[in-house]
Amino acid sequence: MRPLTLLAATILSTAVTAPQAASPDPAALAKSRQCFTCHAVDTTGIAPAFKDLAKKYTKDDVGMLARKLQNGGTQHWGDIAMPSARMLGKPLTDEEARALVLWVLRQ
């Protein structure tokens, strides 16, 4: 096999078999992003319980809730505003924010 053909075949086989980036684990992401500082799954504290959020919101609200995680904003529940992920140390990607919201809605 000619060197150029061999190089092209190697590149193509690597591209086809390269592993896909893993989707974020929402529970681990919630923990690492300090969500549990204010939220809990079952009980309301500083912020609403995830189970209560899941009762109030639907999959139609995923975009709005994902933006709320990314950007923070005025309160939707009680008197405390939601801090942005950036304020807490690191911005959330769109995929991370969506994964977190969908996880909360499954609680």
C-alpha positions as CSV (number, residue, x, y, z in Angstrom):
1,M,0.0,0.0,0.0
2,R,1.3,3.4,-0.9
3,P,2.2,5.7,2.1
4,L,-0.4,8.3,1.3
5,T,-3.2,5.6,0.9
6,L,-2.1,4.1,4.2
7,L,-2.2,7.5,5.9
8,A,-5.7,8.2,4.5
9,A,-7.0,4.8,5.6
10,T,-5.6,5.2,9.1
11,I,-7.2,8.7,9.5
12,L,-10.5,7.4,8.2
13,S,-10.5,4.3,10.5
14,T,-9.6,6.5,13.5
15,A,-12.4,9.0,12.7
16,V,-15.0,6.2,12.4
17,T,-13.9,4.3,15.6
18,A,-13.1,7.3,17.8
19,P,-15.2,7.2,21.0
20,Q,-17.9,9.8,21.3
21,A,-17.8,12.2,24.2
22,A,-19.8,10.8,27.1
23,S,-23.0,12.6,28.1
24,P,-22.6,14.3,31.4
25,D,-23.9,12.3,34.5
26,P,-26.5,14.8,35.8
27,A,-26.3,13.6,39.5
28,A,-22.5,14.0,39.5
29,L,-22.8,17.3,37.6
30,A,-25.3,18.6,40.2
31,K,-22.9,17.7,43.0
32,S,-19.8,19.1,41.3
33,R,-21.6,22.4,40.5
34,Q,-22.8,22.9,44.1
35,C,-26.5,22.5,43.3
36,F,-27.0,20.7,46.6
37,T,-25.8,23.7,48.5
38,C,-29.3,25.2,48.0
39,H,-31.4,22.3,46.6
40,A,-32.2,18.8,47.8
41,V,-34.1,16.1,46.0
42,D,-36.9,15.7,48.6
43,T,-36.9,18.7,50.9
44,T,-37.1,22.5,50.5
45,G,-34.5,24.6,52.1
46,I,-32.9,27.7,50.7
47,A,-34.3,26.6,47.3
48,P,-37.1,24.3,46.2
49,A,-36.7,20.6,46.3
50,F,-36.1,19.0,42.9
51,K,-39.3,17.0,43.3
52,D,-41.3,20.2,43.7
53,L,-39.6,21.7,40.6
54,A,-40.6,18.5,38.7
55,K,-44.2,19.0,39.8
56,K,-44.3,22.6,38.7
57,Y,-42.4,22.4,35.3
58,T,-42.7,20.2,32.3
59,K,-40.5,19.3,29.3
60,D,-41.9,22.4,27.6
61,D,-39.9,24.5,30.2
62,V,-36.5,22.8,29.5
63,G,-35.1,25.7,27.5
64,M,-36.1,28.3,30.0
65,L,-34.8,26.3,32.9
66,A,-31.5,25.5,31.2
67,R,-31.0,29.3,30.5
68,K,-31.8,29.9,34.2
69,L,-29.1,27.5,35.2
70,Q,-26.6,29.1,32.8
71,N,-27.5,32.8,33.4
72,G,-29.1,32.9,36.8
73,G,-31.9,35.4,37.2
74,T,-34.8,36.7,39.2
75,Q,-36.6,34.3,41.5
76,H,-39.3,32.0,40.2
77,W,-39.8,30.5,43.6
78,G,-39.5,32.4,46.8
79,D,-37.4,35.4,47.4
80,I,-33.9,34.2,46.5
81,A,-32.6,34.6,43.0
82,M,-30.9,31.7,41.2
83,P,-27.1,32.4,40.8
84,S,-25.6,31.7,37.4
85,A,-23.3,28.8,37.0
86,R,-20.6,31.3,36.0
87,M,-21.1,33.0,39.4
88,L,-20.5,29.7,41.1
89,G,-17.3,29.0,39.3
90,K,-17.7,27.7,35.8
91,P,-20.2,28.2,33.0
92,L,-22.5,25.3,32.0
93,T,-22.5,24.1,28.4
94,D,-25.9,23.9,26.7
95,E,-25.6,20.1,27.0
96,E,-24.8,20.1,30.7
97,A,-27.7,22.6,31.5
98,R,-30.2,20.5,29.5
99,A,-29.0,17.3,31.1
100,L,-29.4,18.8,34.6
101,V,-32.9,20.1,33.9
102,L,-34.1,16.8,32.4
103,W,-32.7,15.0,35.5
104,V,-34.5,17.4,37.8
105,L,-37.7,16.9,35.9
106,R,-37.4,13.1,36.4
107,Q,-37.3,13.4,40.2
